[in-house]
Amino acid sequence: MALMSMTGFARVDGAHAGTRWTWELRSVNGKGLDLRLRLPPGFEAMETTVRERVGTTLTRGNLQVGLAVQRDAPTATLRINEALLGEVLALMRRIGREIDAAPPTLDGLLALRGVVETVEAEDDGELKAALAARMVEDLDAALAALVAARRREGDALAAVLAGHLAEIEALAAAAERNPARTAEAIRRRLEDQVRLLVEASASFDVDRLHQEAVLLATKADIREEIDRLTAHVAAARDLIGAGGPVGRRLDFLAQEFNREVNTLCSKANDRSLTAIGLDLKAVVDQFREQIQNLE
């Protein structure tokens, strides 16, 4: 399953029985699924159907759905009021048996008020149902196009995220190889610092200073942070490979990345190691920023 972005756009046009319409769908990132629906007057009954269709297709994103409807020309049809015509014919037959009268003519019957009715298209229940059905079909097509657009964007994001993870991995390896964190380098720096302190005052307890130096060296070790960064990189790659709506879980991992990098920077005991930590922090920030667009 591929990753899916929350950013996308889709437009689908349709027409039926002199009526044209356009669905426009726009989505951007959001914490949940927030639908803003705009339907023209007379089509409010479609709101429930639209919300159901959107809810079964998408899980996250701020989504705007708009329907524009235009009629090519006012349309109307003629309809025989058969119930009224039947009553008129029955009445004429009954009266015809009582008096001597010519049988009714077709034009005369149709000229009676109420026998022939003019029905506007918007008042035709069957036509409205057919229009609604066609519009829902086009809504489904627009949703499918939106999903396809979001998947294309998700593919592009997956490539960007993979690049960030590779950079984090390379920087973590550089921190691990950094000469400044070797036991020999730490020992030399501490020896120089202790020597300067002893030369400055004879009241320093050299043994006590040695114990403090050992403690500081232990606290400055970043082995744990490097191991966790490596594990987080592997977990993030697994989530991206699995695909689907993994945005929230990747966001949690990004927070863990940030925590480990902050700790690494605080433990850095050399300028070169601090520089690596700052580069890591910049890449993690970029990684997390991109994740905000994922479903």
N, C-alpha and C positions, 0 to 999 in steps of 0.2 A: 504494500500500500504506500502510495506516495505522500509526501508532505503536502499540506494545503495552506496557502496563504489566506489571510482574511481580506485581502485587497483584490477587487475585481469589478468588472463592468460587463453588462450584457443588455442587448436590445433585440427585440423580436417584433416584427410587424405582422398583422393579420387582417383579413377582410372576410365579410360574409353578408349577403343580402343587403347590399348598399351601405354597410357600416364598416368603417376601418378603425383599427386600434393599434396602439403601440405600447408594449411593456418595456420599461426601463428599470434595470436593477443595478444599484451601486452599493458596494460594501467596502468598509475599512475596518481596521482592527478595533476590538472592544473586549472587555472582560467577559461578557456573556453574549447572548443573542438578543440584540435590541432591534426590533423591526419598526420602521416608520412607514406607514402605508398611506398612499394618496390615491383615492378612487373618485371618479367623476360622479356627479349627481345621477341617481337612478341605478347605480351599480353597488350601492352600499352592502347589499345582501351577499356579495362575493367575499367580504372581509374574512369570514370564518374559514372559507375554503382556502384563501390565500395564506392565512396564518398556518393552517394545517400543512399545506404543501411546503412552506418555508421551514417549519419546525421539523419535518421529517427529512429534509435535505441538508440543512446546515446546523451546526452546533454553536458557533461563535461568530461574532462580528456585528458591527453597526451597519444595518442593512436598510437602504431606502428603496421602496418598491412603488413605482408610479404607473398608472394606467391612463392613457389619453385616448379618447374615443371621438370619432368624427363621422357624421352621417353625410353621404354624398349629396342626398336630396331628401326632403320629407317624403316619406312613403306611406301610402294608405291602401287598404284593400276593402272591397265590398263584401258584405256577408249577409246571407238571408237569415232572418230571424224565423227559423222554422217553427218554433212553438207558436209564435203569433200568427204565422201564415196558416197553420193547422186550425187554430181557433176561428180565423176568418172564414176558411173554407167550410168548416162545420156549421158555422152560423148561416152562411149563404145557402147551404143545402137544406137546412131546416126551414129557412124563410122561403126558399124556392118551392117547397111543397105546399106552402100556404097561399102564395100569390103567383100570378103568371108573369115571370120575368125572364129576360135573356140571361143565359149563363155568363158568369164573369169571364173577362178576357185576361190574358197574362199581363198585358201592359197595365190594365186597370188594377190588378192585384199588386203588382210591383210598385204602383204609384201610391199605394196606401202608406200612410205615415207609420214608420217603425218596422215595416216588413223588410226593407233594405237598409242595412246599417253600414256606416263608414267606420272602419276600424283603423286607427293609427298603428304604425308598426310597433311603437313602444308599448302599446296596450295589448299586443298580441302575446299571450302567455307562451304559446309554442315557439314563436320566434325568439322571445327573450330567453327561453331555456336553451334553444339551439345556439344563440349568440354566446351565452354564458359557457356552454360546453366547449365551444371553439376557443374562447378566450382562455379557459383553464388549460386547454391543450397547449396553447402558445405560452402560457405562464410556465408550464412544465419544461417547455423547450428553452425558455429564457433562464430558468434555474439550472438546467443542464449546461447551458453555455457559460453561466456564471461559475459553476463548479469547475468547468474545464479551464476557465481563465485563472481561477484561484490555484488550480493544480499547476499550471504553467509557471505562475509566480512562485509557487512552492518549490518547484524543481530548481528555479534560479536561486532561491534562498538556500536550498540544501547545498548547492555548490559553494555559496558564500560562507555558510556555516562550516563546511568541511575545511575550507581554507583557514578560517579562524582557529579551528581545533588543531590543525597541523602546525600553525604558528605557536599556539599555546604549548603544544608538545615539544616543539623545537626549543622554545625559550626555557621550559622546565629542564630539558636535557642540558642546555647551556649553563643553567644555574647549578646543576649537579656536577658538571665538569669544571666549573669555575675554580681556578687555583686558590682563590682567596678563602675557600671553605675547607681546604685540606687541614688536617691536624697540624702539620708542620708550619703552615702559614699562620694559623691561629696562635700556635705556640710562640712563634717569633714576634708577632705583634704584642702579645701579652708580656713577653720578656722585656721588650723595649719599654712598654708602659710601666712595668714594675721597676725597671732600672731607673727610669726618670723619677719615679716617686721616691725611691730609696735615696737617690742622690739629693733630692730636694729636702728631705728630712730624715734624720737618723732614728726618729721615734716610731717609724713604721715597723710593724711585725712582718718580717719576710715570710714566715710560715703561714701566717693568716692571709697575707696577700696571695700566696700560692693557692690556698684553698678557694679563695674568692675567684681567682683566675680560672680554676677548673670548673667552678659552678657557672661562670659566665660562658665558658666555651661550650658547656652542655646546653645552656639555654639558647645559644646562637646556632645550634645545629638545625638545618632545614630539611633533613632527610624525610621527616614525617610529612611536611608540606609537599615536597616533590612527589612522594608516593601517592598522596591523595589527589594531587593534580592529575597524575597519570591515570589513576582509577576513574576520575571524573571524565577525562577525555574519552576513555573506553566506553563509559556508560552513555555519554552524549552521542557517540557514534552509533551505538546500538539503537538508541531511540530514533535517530534520524533514519537509520536503515529500516527500522520497523514501519515508520511512517504513521499516517493517521493523525488524529488530534492530540499531538504530544507537546503542544506549546507550553502548557502549564508546567509539565514535568521538566522540560528543558529550561524554563525560567527558574525553577528551583535549583537545578544544577548550576546555572549561571551565578546564583547567589552563593553557592558553595565554592565555586571558582574564586569569586571575589573575596570570600573569607580567607581562603588559603593564601591568596596573593598578598592580602593585607598583612597576614601573619609573617609571610616570608620577608616582606619589606621591613617590618619591625625588627626582625632578627638579623637582617643584613648587617654585617660588620665590616663591609668594604664597599667603596664607591662603585666598583664594577658590578657587584651583586645587587646593589640598590638600583642601578640602571636597568638591569634585567628585570627586576621586580616592577619598575615603573612601566617598562614595555609590556609586561604581562598584564598589568592593570588596564592599559589602553586597549589591548586586544580583547580582554574579557568584557570591557564596557561596550565595544563594538559588537561582540557576540550577543550580549544581552539585548542590545538595541534592535538587532535583526530579529531576535526571537519574538519580540512583541508583535510582529506581523503574522506569526504562525497561529493557525487554528489549534 
